[in-house]
Each structure stands twice: as C-alpha cells, then as structure tokens.
Amino acid sequence: MFLTNLTLTNYRNYDYETLNFGEGVNVILGENAQGKTNMMEAIYVLAMAKSHRTSNDKDLIRWNEEYAKIEGRAEKRSGSLTLELLISKKGKRARCNHIEQQRLSQYVGHLNVVMFAPEDLNLVKGSPQVRRRFVDMEIGQVSPVYIHDLSQYQKLLQQRNHYLKMMQAHKQSDEAVLDVLTEQLVLLAAKITLRRRQFLSLLEQWAMPIHYEISRGAERLCIRYEPSVDVSEKAELSRIVEAYSETFAAMREREVQRGTTLVGPHRDDIAFFVNGKNVQTFGSQGQQRTTALAVKLAELELIFSELGDYPILLLDDVLSELDDFRQTHLLDAIRKKVQTFVTTTSIDGIKHDIIQEAAIYRVHSGSITAPS
C-alpha cells in the first residue's frame, strides 16, 4: 500500500498544496514551525479521520477559513483508492472512491498508517490513556466493527455517568434505568475487552522476536493486557460478560456514591515486561525506547498479516530521538517494503543509505517544493 498523491486545501498553515509521492522513502525537510508535522498529520487524518495531536477538529482548519479538505489517492493490492475528507465547523464528511460514507467507522481502514513520533516513546512510560488510545486506533484500522462498538460504548458510558451523577445528587432514584444502561454497557465492554486481548496477543507474537533482535539477544519482551475486571487470559465472551455483570453489581453502591463508572475498558491498561520486569517502573530509558520501537515495527507486520498490505509508516521527527543502532535497525526493517514519510530538520546526522536515496520535499512557511 502506498500513497501516490495528496492534496491539501485550507489545512492548518497550508492554503493549497498538491503533491505526488514515490513508493519508497519520502523526506519532508524544513526548519521547525514551517508545516512538516502538519503535512504528516494530514496523511494520518486522511487515514484515521481524526488527528493524533488534537481532539478539536476546528484546529485543523486554516485561520479564517470555513473548511479544510484532504484528498488522496493510494495504490493497494486490491487496486486504486481515492479518499476525501472534508472538515468543517459542522463536522466531517468522508468519501471513498467518490462514494460518501454514512459513518466514519465505514471509512476508517481503507488507508492504513502507523505513526511513530517522539510522543510515542511515551507509550511505555506514559499514562494508561496513551496506551488505550494506541490500542484502540490500531485495532480500528483492521476492524471497523471495533470502531462501532467503541463509539457505542463511549456514548453509553457518558449516559450512565450522567445518570449516576443524578443519583448521587438525589435527582434520580429509578434503579431500573441504571440496570438497563448497565446491561447495555456490559456487552459492549466485554466485546472490547476480548478484542483488545486478542490484538495484544498477536502484537506480542510479532514484537517479541523484533525486540530480541534489537536488544542483540539480551532481552525478552512480554506484553500484558490488564483489564479492569478479573478474567482469565483465555476467558470467552460469555465469561467476560459474567465478570462485568458481577463486578458492576458489587460496585453499584460505590458508583452511586462517586457518581461515575468505576470499571470498564475506559480504565484498562497495558504493561510491558522485559526479562520479567515492568519496563515502565524498572526499565532504563534505552529499554523503554527499544520496547516502543519494537511495538511500532510489530504493528507493521501485524497489519500486513491481517490485510495483506503493509501500512504507510509516518516517522515524525523521531529518527533524531534514536541512537545510531536503533535508527539503523528501523530503516533496515522498512527497506523496499514500506512506503515511509520522514520529517526532519536535517538529514546530515542520519547515517543510512536509504535516506540518501530518498525523495526530498522541502517545506517553508506552508509551501512545499517537490524534488526535481
């Protein structure tokens, strides 16, 4: 899979820009605050229908404009694909091969990307929210059903929390309403928990040998899913439903007192272990970075195994954060099989022939000069 063309209209600091790309490595070169990351973000948004940098879509629209538009053309194993995403103050509209998508969950997954930015180095040591978001975004690329279930869960969670707050304030007392909301939430929570566990099991299978190689055979990586309910790692959906039902029943009084839902996928976490020790707590910065790199490279292989196409890799100012050995390992891993976009202020410090052979696009003040 590779992106052949990208057109931006009123996107961030871009007025209008249209570019063609090669199948290999494309370097976006320029000083800070010129638009490199905006360009990278646009590719991500075209694929995922949301930004990795902001939850406010209005931030994506150029100052004093009414809308932003991202258009792209991609080549996949199954054929050519055209994508269009219109972002306005009223919301988002998405088209795939010129056909409007009724739901964004139907749109996401047509174009697959893996983003690796400096903040992704916080995947291991950051908050549980960072890890949950990572898992949700990656599963969503290979499972549209998961996006739908997650969206429904979040809506129900909001309704249930609102009702719990009303009960806490003694403005509502009908427990039958809470029962209905809980019953609906339980099934969605169980489905999400099961799918996350399956995904992380696959991710671990791909990440373990990659991590072992990067650590030069010195370390073994394990990834552990830590759901907020007590279920065995092999529990089926029906048992997970039972576990949630039992937990909610036991927590009912506390939830009313607190006015919020205390268990569910929104409180899950993921733990990374190297040689049996939790990397977040006991790992060195080098071990944390090796783990993050192994996980990102594993994503590429997992998506390929699921879909038969490698995703597009977005390396946003991350090469300078890696030492020469990890940098070389990353670039060797993607050679001639993954279309890659790299943003950087300089290529001088990147000691790899893949960069010397790359197409160089120069960015200055929201304008891009393509290679001649």
N, C-alpha and C positions, 0 to 999 in steps of 0.2 A: 504494500500500500504506500502510495506517495502522493503528495500534494503537487499538482502541476502549475496551478495558478491561484493567486489570492488577490482580491480587490477590496479595498477599504474605502468607505465613504463616511465622513464625519465621525471617524472613530478616534477617541482620545485626542492626540495632537496631530492626527492625520486629516487633512482636508479630503484629498482623493489620491489614492495610490493603487496601481495595479502592477503585479509582478509575476514572472514565470520562474519556476524553480526546477533544479535538476534532481535526479533520483538519489544522489549521494549526500554529501555534507554541504550545507549552506550556512555560511558565517555571516552574521549580522554585526557589522563592525562600526563602532562610534563611541564618542565620549558619553559620559553619564548625562541623563535627563534629556536625551535627544529623541528617544522613541524606540529604542531597541526592545525593551521589555514590553512596551505597548504592542509592538509587532508580534512578539511571541505570545502574548496574552490573546491577541486576536485569533491566532490559529487554535489556541486552546478553547476559546469561547465558541468558535465555529464548530468544533467537535462536541463540546460538552454542554453548550447552551447556557453556560454560566462561567464567571470568572473565578480564578484561583486567588485573586487579590482583593476582591470586594464583593460584598453581598448586595450592594446597591447598583442596580443596572444603569441608573442615571449617570453614574460616574464614567460610563463607557462612551457617553455621547459628547461630542466635541462642544466646547463652550459656545453658548448662544445658538445652538442648532436644535432642531426638533427631534431628530432621529440619528441613529448610526446604522450602517449596514455593512455586513461582512459577507462576501461571496467567495466561493472556492470551487475548484474542480480537482478531483482526485482520480487516480487510477488504482483499481483493486483487482484482485484475482478474478472477481466476478464481472468486471467491466468498469466503464467510466461512471463517475458520480458527480453531480452538481449539487452544491449546498448553498443555501442562502438564509441568513439570519438577520431579521430587521428588529432593531431595538428602539423603542420609543418610550415616552413617558406613560403610555397606556399599557405597556407590556412588551412581549416578544412574539414575533411570528416567524415560523420556520418553514422552509420549503426544501424538499429533497427531490431531485430530478424534476423540478418545476411543479411538484405536487405539494400543496400546503398540508402540513402535518397537524392533525387536530390536537394532539398532545405532545409536549416536549419529550415525554418518555418514548414516543414513537420515533422521534428524530435522533435522539442520542444513541450512539452505537454504530451509525453509518460510517463515521470517520473516527478512527481510534488514535489516541495520543497518550504518550507517557511524558509527564513534565518532571524535570529534575532541576530544582532551583536551590539556592542557598538555604531557604527556609525548610526544604525537605531534609536537610541534615538534622533538623529538629524532630524528625519523625520518631526517633528513638527516645530522645530526652525531653521532648515537648509534652504538652498536655494530652490527656486521653481524647479530647475533642479533635486534636490534629490527627490522631491515628484513626478515629472513627470516620472522619471525613475522607481520609485516604482510602480506607476500605470501601466506603460507600461509592466513591467516584469510580474506583476501578471495577467493582462488581457491576456497576451501572453500564459500563461500556460493553460488557458481554451478556448482560441480562436485562432487557427492557422491563420484564415483569418485576424485577427487584426495584427499579426506579419507581414504578407504580405503587408497589407495596410500601416502600419507604415514604413516599409522598402521602399516602393514605394514613400511615401510622403517625406522621408528624401532625396532620390535621386533627386526628382523633386525640392525640396527646394534648394538643392545645385545648380542645374542647373539655377533656377530662380534667386538666389542670384548672381551667376556668371554673368548672363545677365544684371541684374540691375547695377552691378559694371561697366560693359562695357558701359552701357548707361550713367552712372554717369561720366565716363571718356570721353564721346562723341566718343567712338569707335564703338558704335552701336546706331541705331536710329529707327529700324524697330519695331514699336509698335505691329504689328500683331504677332510677335514671342512672345512678352510678354503676349499678350492676350491668346495665345494657352497654354503657361505654366501656366498662372493664372487659366484658365478654368480647366485644369487637376488637379491642386493643390486643387482647391475649393472642388471638390467632395471627394477627399481623406481626406481633412481636416474635412469636415462635418461628414464623416463616423467615423473618430477617435474621434471627439468631442462627437458624440452621444453614442458611445460605452463606452467612459470614464464616461460619465454622468450616464449611466445605471449601470456600475460596481460600482461606488461610492455610488449610491443609495442603492444597495444591501449590500455593505460593511457597510454603516451606520446602516442598519437594524440589522446586526449581532453585530456591535461594541457597539451600544447604551446600550443594557442590560448588556454586559460584563463590560463596563466602569462603569455603575451604581453600579454593584456588587463590583468591585474593590474599588470604592470610598465610599463603605459602604452606598450607597443610598444618598450621599450628592451632587452628580454632574450628570448632563445630557450632553451627548456628541452629537454634530451635526457636520456633515462633509459637507462642501460646495464646489462644483466644481466652479471654476472661469475661464471660457473660455475667450479668448481674443476678442471674438465677443459678441455683446449684443443679447442674445436669451433667451427666457423664459425657465424655467426648464422643461416644457412639450412640447417644440417645436419638431416637427417631422423632419425627414431628409431633406425634401424639403424646409422647412422654414430655417433650418440651412444653406443649400446651398445658399438660397437667401441672408441671413445675411452676409455670407462670400463674396458673389459677390458684394453686396452693399458696404461693408467695404473696399474691395480691390479697388473698383472704386474711393471711396472717398480718399483713401490713396495713390493713384498712384503717384502723383507728389512728395509727401514726400519720398516715397520709392525710386524713381529715384534719388532724391537729396541725400539720405542717402546710397544708393547702397545696400540695404538689405530688406528682407521681414519683415514687422513690425507686422503682425498678423498671427495667426495660432496656431495649437496645441503645437508648439515648444515654445510658450510664455504663455501657460496656467499655472494655479496654483490651489492648493487645500488649503482650510482653515479649521481649526479645531476650534470649539467653545465649551466651557464648561460653562454651565449656562449663555449662551448668550454672553460671552466674548471670543475674539480671544485668543487662548492659546499661539500662537507664540508671541504675543505682551504683553499680560497681565497675562499669566499663570505662576505659580511657576514652579521650576524645577520638583517638585513632580507631578504636574498636567501634565506637558509635558511628563514625563515618563509613567504615568498612561495611557495617550492617546496613546502613541506609543505601549505599551503592549496590550491595548485593540484592537488596529488595527491589530496587529500581530495575536492575538488569533482569531479575527474575520476572518482573511484570512483562517485559518484552516477550520472554519465552512463553509465559503463561497465556498471554493474549494470542500469540501465534498458534499455540497448541489448541486453543478453543475455536479460533476463527479461520485459521489457515493463512492469515496475512499478518506480517509484522506491523505494529503500530508506528506512527511517526514519533520520533524522540525529540523533545524540546529541552535543550540544555541552556538554561537561562543564567548566565554569569556564574556557572558552577565550576567550570574547569579550573579557575584560579583558586578555588577553595580546596582542591585535591592536590596531594603531593604527586610527584612525577610517576611513581609506581602505580597508584590508583588511577591517575589520569590515563596512563598508557593502557592499563587493563580495560578501562571503559572504552577507549577509542578502538582498541583491537577487537573488542566484543561486537561492535556495531559495524565493522568494516564490510562494505559491499552487501549488507543485508537489511539495513535500517536507514530510511531517509532521516537525516538529522539536521536540526537547526540549532546553531550555536550563537549566543550573543556574548560579546566580549569587547573590552576597550582596546585590546591589543592582542595580536597573535604571536608576538615575539617570544613570549615565555612558554608557548605550547610546543613541546618538542615531540612532534609526531608528524609523519609524512602525510597522514590523512588530512591534516589541516592545510598543509602546503598545496594539496591537490584540490582543495575545496573552492566552491564558488563564493566570492566575497561581495557582499552587499554593504554599501556604506550609507550610514544614517546621519543626517544633520538637520536639526530643527523640524522634525516631522516630514522630511523628504528623503527618499531612498534612491541611491544611484545603483543600478544593476551592473553586474560585471559585463565588460565589453566583449 
